[in-house]
Amino acid sequence: MTAERKRETRQTFLLGAIVVRAGLSKADRAFLLGGLLELAGIAPDSSEHRRLQDIGAEAFKAPGSHDRSGPAMETAEWR
């Protein structure tokens, strides 16, 4: 496996872990994609972006608070 393929595989795994952590592992794929497309339309410098980022940062700090199926993930893994 090439280094690029390993990087892509790890990224896919970590993104999937976010879905699990949010409690959405059983959600319909179309629903998830629709939500992500809506999020993609939020300007990075907007107050809504900052608000959602703050919510996510707090969720990473609180081990298990949003995770319904496994150990807490470290914030550093996502940078």
N, CA, C and O atoms as a Maestro MAE file, in Angstrom:
{
 s_m_m2io_version
 :::
 2.0.0
}

f_m_ct {
 s_m_title
 :::
 protein
 m_atom[316] {
  # First column is atom index #
  i_m_mmod_type
  r_m_x_coord
  r_m_y_coord
  r_m_z_coord
  i_m_residue_number
  s_m_chain_name
  s_m_pdb_residue_name
  s_m_pdb_atom_name
  i_m_atomic_number
  :::
  1 25 0.848 -1.170 0.000 1 A "MET " " N  " 7
  2 3 0.000 0.000 0.000 1 A "MET " " CA " 6
  3 2 0.902 1.244 0.000 1 A "MET " " C  " 6
  4 15 1.843 1.337 0.787 1 A "MET " " O  " 8
  5 25 0.607 2.178 -0.873 2 A "THR " " N  " 7
  6 3 1.416 3.389 -0.956 2 A "THR " " CA " 6
  7 2 1.131 4.318 0.221 2 A "THR " " C  " 6
  8 15 0.112 4.187 0.899 2 A "THR " " O  " 8
  9 25 2.039 5.247 0.450 3 A "ALA " " N  " 7
  10 3 1.864 6.216 1.532 3 A "ALA " " CA " 6
  11 2 0.595 7.044 1.317 3 A "ALA " " C  " 6
  12 15 -0.128 7.329 2.272 3 A "ALA " " O  " 8
  13 25 0.326 7.425 0.082 4 A "GLU " " N  " 7
  14 3 -0.875 8.210 -0.217 4 A "GLU " " CA " 6
  15 2 -2.131 7.402 0.080 4 A "GLU " " C  " 6
  16 15 -3.091 7.937 0.635 4 A "GLU " " O  " 8
  17 25 -2.137 6.150 -0.274 5 A "ARG " " N  " 7
  18 3 -3.296 5.292 -0.015 5 A "ARG " " CA " 6
  19 2 -3.507 5.111 1.490 5 A "ARG " " C  " 6
  20 15 -4.643 5.109 1.964 5 A "ARG " " O  " 8
  21 25 -2.413 4.960 2.235 6 A "LYS " " N  " 7
  22 3 -2.515 4.842 3.687 6 A "LYS " " CA " 6
  23 2 -3.095 6.114 4.290 6 A "LYS " " C  " 6
  24 15 -3.919 6.045 5.201 6 A "LYS " " O  " 8
  25 25 -2.674 7.271 3.793 7 A "ARG " " N  " 7
  26 3 -3.170 8.542 4.287 7 A "ARG " " CA " 6
  27 2 -4.671 8.666 4.010 7 A "ARG " " C  " 6
  28 15 -5.442 9.078 4.877 7 A "ARG " " O  " 8
  29 25 -5.070 8.305 2.797 8 A "GLU " " N  " 7
  30 3 -6.488 8.361 2.427 8 A "GLU " " CA " 6
  31 2 -7.332 7.407 3.278 8 A "GLU " " C  " 6
  32 15 -8.439 7.750 3.693 8 A "GLU " " O  " 8
  33 25 -6.801 6.214 3.533 9 A "THR " " N  " 7
  34 3 -7.508 5.230 4.345 9 A "THR " " CA " 6
  35 2 -7.677 5.738 5.774 9 A "THR " " C  " 6
  36 15 -8.751 5.599 6.361 9 A "THR " " O  " 8
  37 25 -6.635 6.318 6.327 10 A "ARG " " N  " 7
  38 3 -6.713 6.866 7.687 10 A "ARG " " CA " 6
  39 2 -7.716 8.006 7.754 10 A "ARG " " C  " 6
  40 15 -8.501 8.090 8.698 10 A "ARG " " O  " 8
  41 25 -7.695 8.883 6.758 11 A "GLN " " N  " 7
  42 3 -8.626 10.006 6.731 11 A "GLN " " CA " 6
  43 2 -10.067 9.491 6.662 11 A "GLN " " C  " 6
  44 15 -10.941 9.998 7.367 11 A "GLN " " O  " 8
  45 25 -10.312 8.507 5.835 12 A "THR " " N  " 7
  46 3 -11.652 7.929 5.716 12 A "THR " " CA " 6
  47 2 -12.094 7.328 7.049 12 A "THR " " C  " 6
  48 15 -13.236 7.515 7.468 12 A "THR " " O  " 8
  49 25 -11.206 6.620 7.701 13 A "PHE " " N  " 7
  50 3 -11.503 6.021 8.999 13 A "PHE " " CA " 6
  51 2 -11.842 7.101 10.024 13 A "PHE " " C  " 6
  52 15 -12.826 6.972 10.752 13 A "PHE " " O  " 8
  53 25 -11.047 8.151 10.088 14 A "LEU " " N  " 7
  54 3 -11.279 9.218 11.064 14 A "LEU " " CA " 6
  55 2 -12.583 9.966 10.790 14 A "LEU " " C  " 6
  56 15 -13.297 10.335 11.723 14 A "LEU " " O  " 8
  57 25 -12.891 10.189 9.526 15 A "LEU " " N  " 7
  58 3 -14.157 10.850 9.193 15 A "LEU " " CA " 6
  59 2 -15.345 9.978 9.565 15 A "LEU " " C  " 6
  60 15 -16.363 10.478 10.044 15 A "LEU " " O  " 8
  61 25 -15.218 8.692 9.348 16 A "GLY " " N  " 7
  62 3 -16.271 7.770 9.765 16 A "GLY " " CA " 6
  63 2 -16.441 7.769 11.273 16 A "GLY " " C  " 6
  64 15 -17.559 7.655 11.774 16 A "GLY " " O  " 8
  65 25 -15.341 7.896 11.996 17 A "ALA " " N  " 7
  66 3 -15.397 7.939 13.454 17 A "ALA " " CA " 6
  67 2 -16.152 9.174 13.944 17 A "ALA " " C  " 6
  68 15 -16.795 9.128 14.993 17 A "ALA " " O  " 8
  69 25 -16.081 10.268 13.202 18 A "ILE " " N  " 7
  70 3 -16.836 11.471 13.563 18 A "ILE " " CA " 6
  71 2 -18.335 11.175 13.478 18 A "ILE " " C  " 6
  72 15 -19.106 11.585 14.346 18 A "ILE " " O  " 8
  73 25 -18.734 10.472 12.442 19 A "VAL " " N  " 7
  74 3 -20.148 10.113 12.281 19 A "VAL " " CA " 6
  75 2 -20.593 9.267 13.476 19 A "VAL " " C  " 6
  76 15 -21.666 9.500 14.032 19 A "VAL " " O  " 8
  77 25 -19.785 8.300 13.870 20 A "VAL " " N  " 7
  78 3 -20.115 7.448 15.007 20 A "VAL " " CA " 6
  79 2 -20.169 8.278 16.279 20 A "VAL " " C  " 6
  80 15 -21.092 8.130 17.079 20 A "VAL " " O  " 8
  81 25 -19.196 9.139 16.469 21 A "ARG " " N  " 7
  82 3 -19.132 9.966 17.683 21 A "ARG " " CA " 6
  83 2 -20.363 10.865 17.799 21 A "ARG " " C  " 6
  84 15 -20.848 11.115 18.903 21 A "ARG " " O  " 8
  85 25 -20.860 11.343 16.686 22 A "ALA " " N  " 7
  86 3 -22.036 12.214 16.689 22 A "ALA " " CA " 6
  87 2 -23.329 11.422 16.901 22 A "ALA " " C  " 6
  88 15 -24.403 12.012 17.014 22 A "ALA " " O  " 8
  89 25 -23.233 10.101 16.956 23 A "GLY " " N  " 7
  90 3 -24.422 9.280 17.159 23 A "GLY " " CA " 6
  91 2 -25.232 9.081 15.891 23 A "GLY " " C  " 6
  92 15 -26.435 8.828 15.948 23 A "GLY " " O  " 8
  93 25 -24.562 9.197 14.731 24 A "LEU " " N  " 7
  94 3 -25.269 9.115 13.450 24 A "LEU " " CA " 6
  95 2 -24.920 7.872 12.639 24 A "LEU " " C  " 6
  96 15 -25.157 7.837 11.431 24 A "LEU " " O  " 8
  97 25 -24.368 6.868 13.277 25 A "SER " " N  " 7
  98 3 -23.939 5.687 12.526 25 A "SER " " CA " 6
  99 2 -25.096 4.931 11.878 25 A "SER " " C  " 6
  100 15 -24.886 4.193 10.916 25 A "SER " " O  " 8
  101 25 -26.302 5.102 12.386 26 A "LYS " " N  " 7
  102 3 -27.454 4.410 11.808 26 A "LYS " " CA " 6
  103 2 -28.306 5.344 10.948 26 A "LYS " " C  " 6
  104 15 -29.366 4.950 10.462 26 A "LYS " " O  " 8
  105 25 -27.847 6.564 10.765 27 A "ALA " " N  " 7
  106 3 -28.600 7.537 9.963 27 A "ALA " " CA " 6
  107 2 -28.534 7.165 8.482 27 A "ALA " " C  " 6
  108 15 -27.572 6.554 8.017 27 A "ALA " " O  " 8
  109 25 -29.560 7.544 7.773 28 A "ASP " " N  " 7
  110 3 -29.639 7.335 6.336 28 A "ASP " " CA " 6
  111 2 -28.494 8.083 5.638 28 A "ASP " " C  " 6
  112 15 -28.205 9.232 5.971 28 A "ASP " " O  " 8
  113 25 -27.853 7.432 4.679 29 A "ARG " " N  " 7
  114 3 -26.721 8.042 3.972 29 A "ARG " " CA " 6
  115 2 -27.106 9.323 3.253 29 A "ARG " " C  " 6
  116 15 -26.332 10.280 3.233 29 A "ARG " " O  " 8
  117 25 -28.293 9.352 2.666 30 A "ALA " " N  " 7
  118 3 -28.737 10.564 1.966 30 A "ALA " " CA " 6
  119 2 -28.905 11.714 2.955 30 A "ALA " " C  " 6
  120 15 -28.572 12.858 2.645 30 A "ALA " " O  " 8
  121 25 -29.419 11.411 4.141 31 A "PHE " " N  " 7
  122 3 -29.552 12.421 5.188 31 A "PHE " " CA " 6
  123 2 -28.186 12.971 5.571 31 A "PHE " " C  " 6
  124 15 -28.005 14.185 5.666 31 A "PHE " " O  " 8
  125 25 -27.224 12.080 5.792 32 A "LEU " " N  " 7
  126 3 -25.877 12.512 6.161 32 A "LEU " " CA " 6
  127 2 -25.250 13.378 5.069 32 A "LEU " " C  " 6
  128 15 -24.682 14.433 5.351 32 A "LEU " " O  " 8
  129 25 -25.356 12.925 3.832 33 A "LEU " " N  " 7
  130 3 -24.770 13.692 2.741 33 A "LEU " " CA " 6
  131 2 -25.454 15.049 2.607 33 A "LEU " " C  " 6
  132 15 -24.785 16.058 2.385 33 A "LEU " " O  " 8
  133 25 -26.760 15.083 2.738 34 A "GLY " " N  " 7
  134 3 -27.484 16.354 2.680 34 A "GLY " " CA " 6
  135 2 -27.006 17.314 3.756 34 A "GLY " " C  " 6
  136 15 -26.795 18.498 3.494 34 A "GLY " " O  " 8
  137 25 -26.837 16.804 4.959 35 A "GLY " " N  " 7
  138 3 -26.348 17.639 6.052 35 A "GLY " " CA " 6
  139 2 -24.948 18.156 5.797 35 A "GLY " " C  " 6
  140 15 -24.649 19.322 6.056 35 A "GLY " " O  " 8
  141 25 -24.097 17.294 5.292 36 A "LEU " " N  " 7
  142 3 -22.721 17.708 4.993 36 A "LEU " " CA " 6
  143 2 -22.679 18.741 3.871 36 A "LEU " " C  " 6
  144 15 -21.876 19.673 3.908 36 A "LEU " " O  " 8
  145 25 -23.545 18.575 2.876 37 A "LEU " " N  " 7
  146 3 -23.601 19.567 1.804 37 A "LEU " " CA " 6
  147 2 -24.068 20.920 2.331 37 A "LEU " " C  " 6
  148 15 -23.577 21.963 1.899 37 A "LEU " " O  " 8
  149 25 -25.012 20.900 3.263 38 A "GLU " " N  " 7
  150 3 -25.448 22.150 3.891 38 A "GLU " " CA " 6
  151 2 -24.286 22.787 4.657 38 A "GLU " " C  " 6
  152 15 -24.063 23.994 4.567 38 A "GLU " " O  " 8
  153 25 -23.554 21.975 5.406 39 A "LEU " " N  " 7
  154 3 -22.410 22.490 6.157 39 A "LEU " " CA " 6
  155 2 -21.343 23.065 5.232 39 A "LEU " " C  " 6
  156 15 -20.715 24.074 5.553 39 A "LEU " " O  " 8
  157 25 -21.143 22.427 4.096 40 A "ALA " " N  " 7
  158 3 -20.138 22.898 3.146 40 A "ALA " " CA " 6
  159 2 -20.458 24.288 2.618 40 A "ALA " " C  " 6
  160 15 -19.566 25.000 2.156 40 A "ALA " " O  " 8
  161 25 -21.716 24.675 2.682 41 A "GLY " " N  " 7
  162 3 -22.125 25.984 2.195 41 A "GLY " " CA " 6
  163 2 -21.963 27.102 3.210 41 A "GLY " " C  " 6
  164 15 -22.222 28.264 2.895 41 A "GLY " " O  " 8
  165 25 -21.534 26.767 4.433 42 A "ILE " " N  " 7
  166 3 -21.348 27.783 5.463 42 A "ILE " " CA " 6
  167 2 -19.976 28.418 5.296 42 A "ILE " " C  " 6
  168 15 -18.963 27.719 5.268 42 A "ILE " " O  " 8
  169 25 -19.943 29.720 5.186 43 A "ALA " " N  " 7
  170 3 -18.679 30.449 4.997 43 A "ALA " " CA " 6
  171 2 -17.777 30.257 6.214 43 A "ALA " " C  " 6
  172 15 -18.236 30.389 7.349 43 A "ALA " " O  " 8
  173 25 -16.489 29.946 5.987 44 A "PRO " " N  " 7
  174 3 -15.553 29.697 7.083 44 A "PRO " " CA " 6
  175 2 -15.389 30.860 8.055 44 A "PRO " " C  " 6
  176 15 -15.020 30.648 9.211 44 A "PRO " " O  " 8
  177 25 -15.654 32.073 7.609 45 A "ASP " " N  " 7
  178 3 -15.476 33.231 8.485 45 A "ASP " " CA " 6
  179 2 -16.795 33.705 9.104 45 A "ASP " " C  " 6
  180 15 -16.855 34.790 9.683 45 A "ASP " " O  " 8
  181 25 -17.846 32.897 8.982 46 A "SER " " N  " 7
  182 3 -19.159 33.304 9.487 46 A "SER " " CA " 6
  183 2 -19.325 32.962 10.966 46 A "SER " " C  " 6
  184 15 -18.611 32.120 11.509 46 A "SER " " O  " 8
  185 25 -20.270 33.625 11.595 47 A "SER " " N  " 7
  186 3 -20.559 33.334 13.001 47 A "SER " " CA " 6
  187 2 -21.134 31.920 13.148 47 A "SER " " C  " 6
  188 15 -20.886 31.258 14.156 47 A "SER " " O  " 8
  189 25 -21.888 31.460 12.171 48 A "GLU " " N  " 7
  190 3 -22.439 30.105 12.220 48 A "GLU " " CA " 6
  191 2 -21.325 29.058 12.182 48 A "GLU " " C  " 6
  192 15 -21.388 28.054 12.891 48 A "GLU " " O  " 8
  193 25 -20.318 29.292 11.362 49 A "HIS " " N  " 7
  194 3 -19.170 28.381 11.295 49 A "HIS " " CA " 6
  195 2 -18.464 28.337 12.648 49 A "HIS " " C  " 6
  196 15 -18.144 27.261 13.152 49 A "HIS " " O  " 8
  197 25 -18.227 29.495 13.227 50 A "ARG " " N  " 7
  198 3 -17.564 29.559 14.534 50 A "ARG " " CA " 6
  199 2 -18.412 28.872 15.607 50 A "ARG " " C  " 6
  200 15 -17.878 28.167 16.464 50 A "ARG " " O  " 8
  201 25 -19.715 29.074 15.561 51 A "ARG " " N  " 7
  202 3 -20.616 28.452 16.540 51 A "ARG " " CA " 6
  203 2 -20.540 26.925 16.457 51 A "ARG " " C  " 6
  204 15 -20.417 26.249 17.478 51 A "ARG " " O  " 8
  205 25 -20.613 26.398 15.258 52 A "LEU " " N  " 7
  206 3 -20.562 24.951 15.079 52 A "LEU " " CA " 6
  207 2 -19.186 24.396 15.428 52 A "LEU " " C  " 6
  208 15 -19.075 23.307 15.991 52 A "LEU " " O  " 8
  209 25 -18.149 25.139 15.094 53 A "GLN " " N  " 7
  210 3 -16.795 24.703 15.435 53 A "GLN " " CA " 6
  211 2 -16.617 24.647 16.955 53 A "GLN " " C  " 6
  212 15 -15.981 23.730 17.474 53 A "GLN " " O  " 8
  213 25 -17.174 25.616 17.657 54 A "ASP " " N  " 7
  214 3 -17.098 25.621 19.117 54 A "ASP " " CA " 6
  215 2 -17.819 24.415 19.713 54 A "ASP " " C  " 6
  216 15 -17.327 23.799 20.658 54 A "ASP " " O  " 8
  217 25 -18.976 24.082 19.166 55 A "ILE " " N  " 7
  218 3 -19.722 22.913 19.634 55 A "ILE " " CA " 6
  219 2 -18.882 21.647 19.439 55 A "ILE " " C  " 6
  220 15 -18.794 20.811 20.337 55 A "ILE " " O  " 8
  221 25 -18.274 21.514 18.270 56 A "GLY " " N  " 7
  222 3 -17.435 20.344 17.997 56 A "GLY " " CA " 6
  223 2 -16.217 20.281 18.888 56 A "GLY " " C  " 6
  224 15 -15.857 19.209 19.374 56 A "GLY " " O  " 8
  225 25 -15.571 21.427 19.111 57 A "ALA " " N  " 7
  226 3 -14.385 21.455 19.969 57 A "ALA " " CA " 6
  227 2 -14.748 21.014 21.390 57 A "ALA " " C  " 6
  228 15 -14.001 20.265 22.019 57 A "ALA " " O  " 8
  229 25 -15.881 21.473 21.886 58 A "GLU " " N  " 7
  230 3 -16.333 21.063 23.220 58 A "GLU " " CA " 6
  231 2 -16.639 19.566 23.260 58 A "GLU " " C  " 6
  232 15 -16.345 18.900 24.253 58 A "GLU " " O  " 8
  233 25 -17.219 19.043 22.202 59 A "ALA " " N  " 7
  234 3 -17.535 17.611 22.151 59 A "ALA " " CA " 6
  235 2 -16.257 16.774 22.200 59 A "ALA " " C  " 6
  236 15 -16.242 15.712 22.822 59 A "ALA " " O  " 8
  237 25 -15.186 17.237 21.551 60 A "PHE " " N  " 7
  238 3 -13.923 16.505 21.609 60 A "PHE " " CA " 6
  239 2 -13.301 16.568 22.995 60 A "PHE " " C  " 6
  240 15 -12.620 15.631 23.410 60 A "PHE " " O  " 8
  241 25 -13.526 17.662 23.719 61 A "LYS " " N  " 7
  242 3 -12.964 17.811 25.070 61 A "LYS " " CA " 6
  243 2 -13.689 16.939 26.086 61 A "LYS " " C  " 6
  244 15 -13.088 16.522 27.076 61 A "LYS " " O  " 8
  245 25 -14.956 16.660 25.862 62 A "ALA " " N  " 7
  246 3 -15.769 15.895 26.809 62 A "ALA " " CA " 6
  247 2 -15.791 14.432 26.391 62 A "ALA " " C  " 6
  248 15 -16.614 14.037 25.565 62 A "ALA " " O  " 8
  249 25 -14.902 13.630 26.949 63 A "PRO " " N  " 7
  250 3 -14.834 12.220 26.550 63 A "PRO " " CA " 6
  251 2 -16.173 11.516 26.697 63 A "PRO " " C  " 6
  252 15 -16.788 11.508 27.764 63 A "PRO " " O  " 8
  253 25 -16.602 10.926 25.591 64 A "GLY " " N  " 7
  254 3 -17.798 10.116 25.613 64 A "GLY " " CA " 6
  255 2 -19.117 10.866 25.632 64 A "GLY " " C  " 6
  256 15 -20.173 10.234 25.599 64 A "GLY " " O  " 8
  257 25 -19.095 12.191 25.686 65 A "SER " " N  " 7
  258 3 -20.351 12.917 25.809 65 A "SER " " CA " 6
  259 2 -21.247 12.764 24.585 65 A "SER " " C  " 6
  260 15 -22.471 12.813 24.707 65 A "SER " " O  " 8
  261 25 -20.655 12.579 23.415 66 A "HIS " " N  " 7
  262 3 -21.441 12.398 22.204 66 A "HIS " " CA " 6
  263 2 -21.188 11.030 21.570 66 A "HIS " " C  " 6
  264 15 -21.839 10.650 20.597 66 A "HIS " " O  " 8
  265 25 -20.253 10.320 22.126 67 A "ASP " " N  " 7
  266 3 -19.870 9.027 21.570 67 A "ASP " " CA " 6
  267 2 -20.785 7.953 22.128 67 A "ASP " " C  " 6
  268 15 -20.893 7.785 23.343 67 A "ASP " " O  " 8
  269 25 -21.440 7.232 21.240 68 A "ARG " " N  " 7
  270 3 -22.382 6.229 21.687 68 A "ARG " " CA " 6
  271 2 -21.872 4.800 21.485 68 A "ARG " " C  " 6
  272 15 -22.601 3.832 21.702 68 A "ARG " " O  " 8
  273 25 -20.602 4.685 21.063 69 A "SER " " N  " 7
  274 3 -20.181 3.312 20.790 69 A "SER " " CA " 6
  275 2 -18.691 3.043 20.948 69 A "SER " " C  " 6
  276 15 -18.220 2.007 20.478 69 A "SER " " O  " 8
  277 25 -17.938 3.912 21.578 70 A "GLY " " N  " 7
  278 3 -16.529 3.601 21.699 70 A "GLY " " CA " 6
  279 2 -15.770 4.625 22.504 70 A "GLY " " C  " 6
  280 15 -16.360 5.536 23.085 70 A "GLY " " O  " 8
  281 25 -14.435 4.473 22.541 71 A "PRO " " N  " 7
  282 3 -13.605 5.362 23.337 71 A "PRO " " CA " 6
  283 2 -13.551 6.773 22.763 71 A "PRO " " C  " 6
  284 15 -13.827 6.990 21.583 71 A "PRO " " O  " 8
  285 25 -13.196 7.715 23.608 72 A "ALA " " N  " 7
  286 3 -13.097 9.114 23.192 72 A "ALA " " CA " 6
  287 2 -11.965 9.288 22.194 72 A "ALA " " C  " 6
  288 15 -10.942 8.607 22.273 72 A "ALA " " O  " 8
  289 25 -12.157 10.199 21.258 73 A "MET " " N  " 7
  290 3 -11.125 10.516 20.278 73 A "MET " " CA " 6
  291 2 -10.420 11.776 20.726 73 A "MET " " C  " 6
  292 15 -11.046 12.664 21.304 73 A "MET " " O  " 8
  293 25 -9.148 11.867 20.471 74 A "GLU " " N  " 7
  294 3 -8.370 13.041 20.827 74 A "GLU " " CA " 6
  295 2 -8.474 14.086 19.741 74 A "GLU " " C  " 6
  296 15 -8.464 13.758 18.555 74 A "GLU " " O  " 8
  297 25 -8.575 15.353 20.141 75 A "THR " " N  " 7
  298 3 -8.671 16.458 19.206 75 A "THR " " CA " 6
  299 2 -7.463 16.487 18.257 75 A "THR " " C  " 6
  300 15 -7.610 16.810 17.078 75 A "THR " " O  " 8
  301 25 -6.286 16.154 18.764 76 A "ALA " " N  " 7
  302 3 -5.064 16.220 17.959 76 A "ALA " " CA " 6
  303 2 -5.133 15.325 16.719 76 A "ALA " " C  " 6
  304 15 -4.465 15.600 15.722 76 A "ALA " " O  " 8
  305 25 -5.933 14.260 16.772 77 A "GLU " " N  " 7
  306 3 -6.037 13.353 15.635 77 A "GLU " " CA " 6
  307 2 -6.631 14.040 14.414 77 A "GLU " " C  " 6
  308 15 -6.435 13.581 13.289 77 A "GLU " " O  " 8
  309 25 -7.341 15.113 14.618 78 A "TRP " " N  " 7
  310 3 -8.106 15.736 13.548 78 A "TRP " " CA " 6
  311 2 -7.407 16.924 12.940 78 A "TRP " " C  " 6
  312 15 -7.955 17.545 12.029 78 A "TRP " " O  " 8
  313 25 -6.237 17.267 13.396 79 A "ARG " " N  " 7
  314 3 -5.534 18.432 12.854 79 A "ARG " " CA " 6
  315 2 -4.619 18.058 11.748 79 A "ARG " " C  " 6
  316 15 -3.951 18.922 11.181 79 A "ARG " " O  " 8
  :::
 }
 m_bond[315] {
  # First column is bond index #
  i_m_from
  i_m_to
  i_m_order
  :::
  1 1 2 1
  2 2 3 1
  3 3 4 2
  4 3 5 1
  5 5 6 1
  6 6 7 1
  7 7 8 2
  8 7 9 1
  9 9 10 1
  10 10 11 1
  11 11 12 2
  12 11 13 1
  13 13 14 1
  14 14 15 1
  15 15 16 2
  16 15 17 1
  17 17 18 1
  18 18 19 1
  19 19 20 2
  20 19 21 1
  21 21 22 1
  22 22 23 1
  23 23 24 2
  24 23 25 1
  25 25 26 1
  26 26 27 1
  27 27 28 2
  28 27 29 1
  29 29 30 1
  30 30 31 1
  31 31 32 2
  32 31 33 1
  33 33 34 1
  34 34 35 1
  35 35 36 2
  36 35 37 1
  37 37 38 1
  38 38 39 1
  39 39 40 2
  40 39 41 1
  41 41 42 1
  42 42 43 1
  43 43 44 2
  44 43 45 1
  45 45 46 1
  46 46 47 1
  47 47 48 2
  48 47 49 1
  49 49 50 1
  50 50 51 1
  51 51 52 2
  52 51 53 1
  53 53 54 1
  54 54 55 1
  55 55 56 2
  56 55 57 1
  57 57 58 1
  58 58 59 1
  59 59 60 2
  60 59 61 1
  61 61 62 1
  62 62 63 1
  63 63 64 2
  64 63 65 1
  65 65 66 1
  66 66 67 1
  67 67 68 2
  68 67 69 1
  69 69 70 1
  70 70 71 1
  71 71 72 2
  72 71 73 1
  73 73 74 1
  74 74 75 1
  75 75 76 2
  76 75 77 1
  77 77 78 1
  78 78 79 1
  79 79 80 2
  80 79 81 1
  81 81 82 1
  82 82 83 1
  83 83 84 2
  84 83 85 1
  85 85 86 1
  86 86 87 1
  87 87 88 2
  88 87 89 1
  89 89 90 1
  90 90 91 1
  91 91 92 2
  92 91 93 1
  93 93 94 1
  94 94 95 1
  95 95 96 2
  96 95 97 1
  97 97 98 1
  98 98 99 1
  99 99 100 2
  100 99 101 1
  101 101 102 1
  102 102 103 1
  103 103 104 2
  104 103 105 1
  105 105 106 1
  106 106 107 1
  107 107 108 2
  108 107 109 1
  109 109 110 1
  110 110 111 1
  111 111 112 2
  112 111 113 1
  113 113 114 1
  114 114 115 1
  115 115 116 2
  116 115 117 1
  117 117 118 1
  118 118 119 1
  119 119 120 2
  120 119 121 1
  121 121 122 1
  122 122 123 1
  123 123 124 2
  124 123 125 1
  125 125 126 1
  126 126 127 1
  127 127 128 2
  128 127 129 1
  129 129 130 1
  130 130 131 1
  131 131 132 2
  132 131 133 1
  133 133 134 1
  134 134 135 1
  135 135 136 2
  136 135 137 1
  137 137 138 1
  138 138 139 1
  139 139 140 2
  140 139 141 1
  141 141 142 1
  142 142 143 1
  143 143 144 2
  144 143 145 1
  145 145 146 1
  146 146 147 1
  147 147 148 2
  148 147 149 1
  149 149 150 1
  150 150 151 1
  151 151 152 2
  152 151 153 1
  153 153 154 1
  154 154 155 1
  155 155 156 2
  156 155 157 1
  157 157 158 1
  158 158 159 1
  159 159 160 2
  160 159 161 1
  161 161 162 1
  162 162 163 1
  163 163 164 2
  164 163 165 1
  165 165 166 1
  166 166 167 1
  167 167 168 2
  168 167 169 1
  169 169 170 1
  170 170 171 1
  171 171 172 2
  172 171 173 1
  173 173 174 1
  174 174 175 1
  175 175 176 2
  176 175 177 1
  177 177 178 1
  178 178 179 1
  179 179 180 2
  180 179 181 1
  181 181 182 1
  182 182 183 1
  183 183 184 2
  184 183 185 1
  185 185 186 1
  186 186 187 1
  187 187 188 2
  188 187 189 1
  189 189 190 1
  190 190 191 1
  191 191 192 2
  192 191 193 1
  193 193 194 1
  194 194 195 1
  195 195 196 2
  196 195 197 1
  197 197 198 1
  198 198 199 1
  199 199 200 2
  200 199 201 1
  201 201 202 1
  202 202 203 1
  203 203 204 2
  204 203 205 1
  205 205 206 1
  206 206 207 1
  207 207 208 2
  208 207 209 1
  209 209 210 1
  210 210 211 1
  211 211 212 2
  212 211 213 1
  213 213 214 1
  214 214 215 1
  215 215 216 2
  216 215 217 1
  217 217 218 1
  218 218 219 1
  219 219 220 2
  220 219 221 1
  221 221 222 1
  222 222 223 1
  223 223 224 2
  224 223 225 1
  225 225 226 1
  226 226 227 1
  227 227 228 2
  228 227 229 1
  229 229 230 1
  230 230 231 1
  231 231 232 2
  232 231 233 1
  233 233 234 1
  234 234 235 1
  235 235 236 2
  236 235 237 1
  237 237 238 1
  238 238 239 1
  239 239 240 2
  240 239 241 1
  241 241 242 1
  242 242 243 1
  243 243 244 2
  244 243 245 1
  245 245 246 1
  246 246 247 1
  247 247 248 2
  248 247 249 1
  249 249 250 1
  250 250 251 1
  251 251 252 2
  252 251 253 1
  253 253 254 1
  254 254 255 1
  255 255 256 2
  256 255 257 1
  257 257 258 1
  258 258 259 1
  259 259 260 2
  260 259 261 1
  261 261 262 1
  262 262 263 1
  263 263 264 2
  264 263 265 1
  265 265 266 1
  266 266 267 1
  267 267 268 2
  268 267 269 1
  269 269 270 1
  270 270 271 1
  271 271 272 2
  272 271 273 1
  273 273 274 1
  274 274 275 1
  275 275 276 2
  276 275 277 1
  277 277 278 1
  278 278 279 1
  279 279 280 2
  280 279 281 1
  281 281 282 1
  282 282 283 1
  283 283 284 2
  284 283 285 1
  285 285 286 1
  286 286 287 1
  287 287 288 2
  288 287 289 1
  289 289 290 1
  290 290 291 1
  291 291 292 2
  292 291 293 1
  293 293 294 1
  294 294 295 1
  295 295 296 2
  296 295 297 1
  297 297 298 1
  298 298 299 1
  299 299 300 2
  300 299 301 1
  301 301 302 1
  302 302 303 1
  303 303 304 2
  304 303 305 1
  305 305 306 1
  306 306 307 1
  307 307 308 2
  308 307 309 1
  309 309 310 1
  310 310 311 1
  311 311 312 2
  312 311 313 1
  313 313 314 1
  314 314 315 1
  315 315 316 2
  :::
 }
}
